[in-house]
Amino acid sequence: MIEAIQMALCKVGIAMALFVGAYLANMLLGLYFNIKILRESFSGRRILASFVKILVFGFAMALLTLTVAILPEFAAAIGWEIPPEYVDIFSVLAICFTFLRMAAKYAAEAFNKFYKILAFDGEELKAAELEDMQA
């Protein structure tokens, strides 16, 4: 069972790195977009809230993934045999449906922000500022 825990921790570590990388890329692009393009003020509280979110989501997903990945080993230890081919499926599904789904979500959001930054020409903001001044 110790070997299964070590293997699950290794997979969770890699998946966690993918999640954190996608989340941080999304956060940095959002910072740039909000501050440089939308001209919003910097908020340290939002950054702190993002880091708390990473910690909470990461820890919760790691626990969930480890639980599901170790479940077949525990079942075998108490006498409830699960076929070996299902053991790998449990682990893969746990990682795919937790970390990789969230990493893909934040990566997609980061790409959308990246494309908005590249597509921004500045004229839209100037027109909006003129409207605000005239109102």
ABEGO torsion letter per residue (X at the ends): XAAAAAAAAAAAAAAAAAAAAAAAAAAAAAAAAAAAAAGBBBBAAAAAAAAAAAAAAAAAAAAAAAAAAAAAAAAAAAGBBBBAAAAAAAAAAAAAABAAAAAAAAAAAAAAAAAAAAABAGAAAAAAAAAAAAX
